[in-house]
Amino acid sequence: MNNAKLKNSSLIDNFQLFIINFKELLHYCNCILHFFTIMHMSTLIVKVDHPAYGGFFIGRHEGKIVMISGAVLPGETVKVKVEEERRDYIKAAVREILEPSPFRIEPACKYFGTCGGCQLQHIPYEMQIRLKENILRDCLKRQAKTEPILSEPIIDSDPWNYRLRGQFKVSHGAIGFYREKTREIVDIDNCPLMTKDINEYLEKSRDILKDTDIKELHITTGEDSATALIKSDLVAKSLSGIKQLASIFLNLGFSGLCIEARDKKILCFGEKYVTLNLFGNQRYTISPMTFFQSHWRLNNTVIEFIINCLQPLRNRKILDMYSGAGNFSIPLATDADVTGVEGNPYAIADGDRNLKINNIKNCRFIYSSAENFQIKEKFDIVVLDPPRAGITNSLMEMIFSLSPDKIVYVSCNPSTLSRDLKKLLNRYHLESLRLVDFFPQTFHIESIVYLSAR
């Protein structure tokens, strides 16, 4: 009896082992089948249909969506290489333009297609605007379930040499930007999106950067000065090495330099900020650690638009969330009482300095994240300029409890804007929505929404 039990137990164990081995074999067979399927589909011929957010263009192959990366245009027939296949879509990269669009133009930059900084230089600028507006409409339709008529876009007359800040990567003698989808740095000698001054300071820095342990160089130019933020492998206690590095860059002509050491400590030398002309006659100072809108020409146009939208401003109370150093707060404080909320301590210091040099008394900056800010008073208007993640649920509830008469929402992500707008439209009327092209030649899409209480 015991022998029978042992025999049966052994049979069961062997059967279970067989099942396990069979499942593994089946898994390996599926992997091999998938591999040969991908190999068979390694290149496809696709007709490009329309653009999508993130720098992709959409086509179809045998009914399946193909998300194409690379310099293509709607209407073109292209050969693509399959990079990833999922149940619902294929990701692919363009390898050859078989039937080019008549609208295709020659890129202005010799690094285009290698450097990952730009995606749209092969497209005429007027067409770039139309394509971005189409993406914005598509996001609103799919996610916000609304199809508003877009108002006239806010754009600049010159889509080149507009950036007042350049953030360059450095490694093994190469200085520039990452190659698309990699951490490999494309070595450049100039960038046509940067101002002439930025490119000149980059050239001045080149020889020094090759012989140091610097990882990043951020150059910010003002009206008559330039500062730099360097991210380095030096540690803050290596003060002599840091001082020596600072002296080298100050001798190059930089008015100020901040060095972020490996332990994240920041040491500054020389002037701590540059000065810009804000909205006509105001002075705006900005340090290397504070975000600012680097397309400064267009930024002033946007400020003028916001002020005109929100009239009359006299005796109105405005809450400026994600205020930075006061880009919107300071011009609005010409007539209104403004409270700016910002979570970056360097931006708060810049903002307080800006209030002093412009002799503004009816504006204050509060150091707090937008989500943790405690509202203790009534505000008539809320200005929102959130990061790409958009508005958190807690901040949305805070806005609803405040019930301002007007809201201005400056967005840098059409997807999160659509999500947030779907909620806001339950209580607010959409007065206008328009594209703001802060980043010509790139896939980035910014927009501005003006809402009024129902």
N, C-alpha and C positions, 0 to 999 in steps of 0.2 A: 504493500500500500504506500509506504513511504517512497519506494522507488518510482511508483506511478506518479506520485505528486511531484517528485523532483523532475521526472521526465516532462510532465505537463508544464511545470514552471519554466524549464529550459526552452520548450517550444514557444511559450508566450514571450520570453525574453528575446529569442531569436526573431520572432515575428515583429516585435516592437523595433528591434534593431534594423530589420529589413525596411520597415515603414520609414524610419528616420533616414536611412541611406537613400531610399527611393525619393523622399522629399528633397534631399540635398541634390541628388542627381537631376531631378526635375528643375530645381532652381538654377543649377549650372547650365542646363539645356536652354532655359529661358534667357539666361544671360548671353549665351552664345548666339541664340537667335536674334536677340536685341542688337548684339554687336554687329552681326552680318546685315541686319536691317539698316543700321546706321551707316555702315560701310556702303551699302547699296544706295543710300540716300545722301551720301556725303556731300554731293553737290546737287543743287536743284536749279531749275530755270523758273523764275517767278516774275510776275507783273506787279510792280509797286502800285499800291492803291492810295493810301493816305497816311499822314504822320500820326504818331502817338507820343504821349509825354515820355520824356526820358531819353530822347535822341533816337528813338526807333521809328521805322516806317513799317506799315502793315501790307502784307501781300497774302495770297492763299495758294496752297498746293493740295490738290485733291480734296478740297473742302476744308482743310485744316489751316488755321491762322499761322502765318509765318511772320515773326517779329525780326525785322532786318536792321542790323546796325551797320553804319557806314554811310558814305556820302552818296546817297541816292535821291531821286526826285519822284513825285507821283507821275505815273504814266510810263516810267522807264521799265524795260525788260532787262533783268539782271541775272547773273549766275551767282549763287550764294553757296557758302559752305555751312553745313549743318553743324552747330555747336552743342545743341541740347534739344532733345525731343521729349515732350511731355504728352499726356493724354489729349490735352486740349489745344496745344500749340507747339510750334517749333521755334527755337531761337537760332538765327543764322547770321553770318557776316558776309557782306558783299565781297565778291572776288573779281567780278568783271561786269562792266556795263555793256550789254549787248545792243540795246536800242536806247541811246541817250535822249533825254528831254531837250526840246529846242530852247528851253529856258536855262539850261546849265551854263555856268560861267566859269572862268578860270579863277581859282582861289588866289587871293592877294598874298598869302603867306607861304613861303617855301616849305614850312614844316607841317602844313595842313595835311591831314591824313596819317601823319606819324605822331605828332603831338596830340594829346587827348584834350587840350584846352578848348578847342573850337569844333563845331560839328556842321556849321551851315555856310561856310564861306563859298561853297559852290553854287549857292542860291542867291539871286538878286535880292537886295534888301527889301524892296517892296513885297516880294513874294514871301520872304521870311516872316514878315508881319502877318500876312494872310494865313500862312500855315499855322503860326502860333495861335491866332484867333480861332482857327478851326479846332485845334486841340483844346483850347479853353471851352469852346461851345460843347465839344463832345464830352468833356468831363462833367460839365454842368448838367447836360442832358441825362447822362448815365447815372450820376451819383446824387445830384441835387433834384433830379426830376423836374427841371425847369429849363426853358429855352428862351432866355431873354435876348433882346436885340442889343448887341454890344454898341456902346457909344464910341465916338472917335478915339482911336488909340493915342496915347501920349508917347511921342517918340522924339528923338533928337535929329537934327538935320545932317549930322555926320556920324555914321556908325563905326568910325575908326578912332584910335588914339583917345579913348574916353576914360580909361581907368587911371585913377590917382593912387591906387595901391596895387602892387604886384606881390604875389606870394610864391616865391621860387623855391623849388626843391634842390638840394645839393647832395651829391654822392660821387666819390671817386673821380673828381675833376669835372663831372657833368653838372650843369646848372640850367634848370628849366622847369618843365612840367612833366607829369607822368604820361607815359605812353598809355593809350586807352586800354583799360582792363588789366593793367599791370602796375608794378611798383618800379618799373624801369624808367629812368629819367631820360627824356629827350633833351640833349644839349642844344641850347639856342643862343643866338647872339642878340636877338631883339624880338619883341612881340608887337604886332601892329595894333593890338587892343590897348596897349599901354601908352601913356603920354611920352613925348620925346624925353622929358626929364627922367622918367623911370628907366627907360632904355639906356640913357647915358650913365646913370648910377649903376645899373647892372653891369655895363661894360667896364666901369672903373673898378668894380668889385671882383671881377672875374679871376684875376691872377691870385688875389689873396684867398679867395674861396677854395682854390685848388689845393692849398697847402695847410688847411685847417680841418678841425673836426666839426665844422658847422653842418647842420642838417637842413636848415631852412633859412632863407633870407626874405623878410617882408619889408618892402620899401614903400613908404608913404610920402608923397610930395604935397607941399602946400604952395602958397603964392610965391614965397621966396626962400623956402627951406625944405629939407627932407630929413626924415627920421627913418631908422631901421630897427626892426625886431629880429634878433638872431636866436635861433634855437640850436643849442650846442650840447655836446657831450661833456663839456666842462662841468665841474661841480662848484657850487657857490663858495666853498671854502678855499678854492684855488684862486684867491683874489688877485694875485700877481698876474696870472695868466689871463684872467678876465680883463684886468686893467690894460694889459698890453694889447689885447684884441680890440678893446674900445678905442685906444689911442690910434690904432691903425685905421679904423673906419672913420674916426673924426677927421683924421688927416686927409682922407679922400674927399672931404667936403660935406659929409653928413653933419647936420646941425645937432643931432641927438642920436643916441643909440641905447637900446635896451637889450640885454642878453638874458635869455631864459636858460638857466643851467639844467643839467640832467635831473637834479632834484626838484625841478619846477620853480625854484626861487628866481626872481627877476631883479636884476641890478641895472640901473639906468645911469647914463652919463650924458653931459651936455644938455641941450634943450629937450624937454620931455614931451613936446608936442609940436605940431605944425598948425598954421592958422589958415582958414579958408574964408571966403566971402559968402555969407549965408543970406540968401533972399535980399540981395540989394545992398543993404548998409549995415548988416549985423556981422559980428566977428564970431567965428566958430573954431574952437581949438579941439584938436583930436590927438590922442596919444597912440602909440603903436599897438597897445593892447585892447583898444576899443574898436568895435565894429563901426563902420560908417559906410554910407552908400558911395561906392567909388566912382560911379558915373555922376559926377557932381553937377555937370551942366543940366542933366535931366532931373536930378534931384531938386534943384531950385524950381524947375517947371512944375513938378509934382506938388511942392509946397504951395505955390501960387494957386494951383487947382484946388487944393484942400481948403485953403483960406476962403476962396470964392464960394465954394460949396456950402461952407458952414456959416456964412453971413446971415444975420448980424451976430457978431461975437462979443460986443460990449456987454459987460456984466454977466457973461456966461461962465460957467464952471466946467472945465475940461479935464478929463482923466486920460492921460497918455500912457498906455501900457506898452512895455518894452521900449522905453523912451530913448535908450542910448544916452548920448551926451546932450540931448535936447534938440535934435534935428527938426522935429515938428513942434516941440514944446515952446522953444524960444520964439519963433515967428508968431505962433498963436498967442503968446503972452503979450503981444503988442496991444491987444484989446481985451483978451479974456484972462480969467484967473486959472492957472494951469498947475496940475499935479502930475509929475512924471514918475513912473515906477520902473525901476531897472535893477537887475540882479548882478550886474558886473560892477565891482567896486571901482575899477579904473574909469569906467564910463561915468559913474557918479561924480568922481573927482573932476573929470573933464566938464561935466554939466555944471557943477557949482562954479568952476572957473568961468564958464561961458556966461553965467548969470551976472557975475561981478563985472566982467569986462564990457558987458552990454548994459550995465546998470538997470537990470530987470528986478523988480521987487515983488511982482505978483506971480511968481513961479517958484516951485520947490521940487526937489528930487528926493525920492524916498528909496533907500536901498532895500529892495525886497524882490523876491520872485513874484511874477504876476499871480501865481496860484496862491501864495501865502499872504498877499496883501489884504489887510483888513480895512474894508470900506466903512468909514464912520460918518460920512456926510453924503449929501446928494450931489450928483454930477449931471449936467445937462447933456454933455457930449462925451463919447468915448472914442478914442483913436487907438486902433490895434495894428501893430506891425510885428506879428509873431514869427518865430522861426519856421522851418519847413514842416514841422510836426503840427502846426496849426494851433487851435485853441483847445485846451484840455476841458474835460467835462466840468470840473470844479470851477474853472474860470467862466465857462458858458453860463453856469447857474448863477454865478456872481453878477454877470452882466444882466441876466434876466431879473434878478432881485433888485438891481439898481434902476432898471427901466429908463435908460437915457432917451432923450428925444431923438438924438441922431447918433449914428455910428459910422465911422470911416474905418474900413478894413483894408490894409495894404498886405497883399499876399505874395509869397514867393513859391507857392506850390498849388497848381490848379486842382489837384486831387484833394488835398486837405481843405482848401477853400470851398470846394463843392460840398464836402461833408458838413462843414460848419455852416455854410449858407443855407443848407436844407433845414437846419434847426432855426436859424435866425429869421427865415422867411415866415415862420409860424407867427411871429410877433411884429415883424418889420416889413415895410414896403421898400422894394428895390427901386431907388431913384436913378441909379446909373451903375454900370459895370463896364470897365474898359481895360484893355491891355496897356501895360506900361513896360516898354522894352528897355529895361536897365542893362541887359546883356546881349547886345547885337552880336551876331555870328555864332552864338551858342544856343543850345536847346532850352536854356532857362527861361521860364515864363513867369513874369510878375504881373499883377493886376491890382486894380483899386476899385473898391465897392463903396458906394454911398447909400446908406439906409436911413429911413425915417420911421418913427413909431406909427403903427396903424391907428 
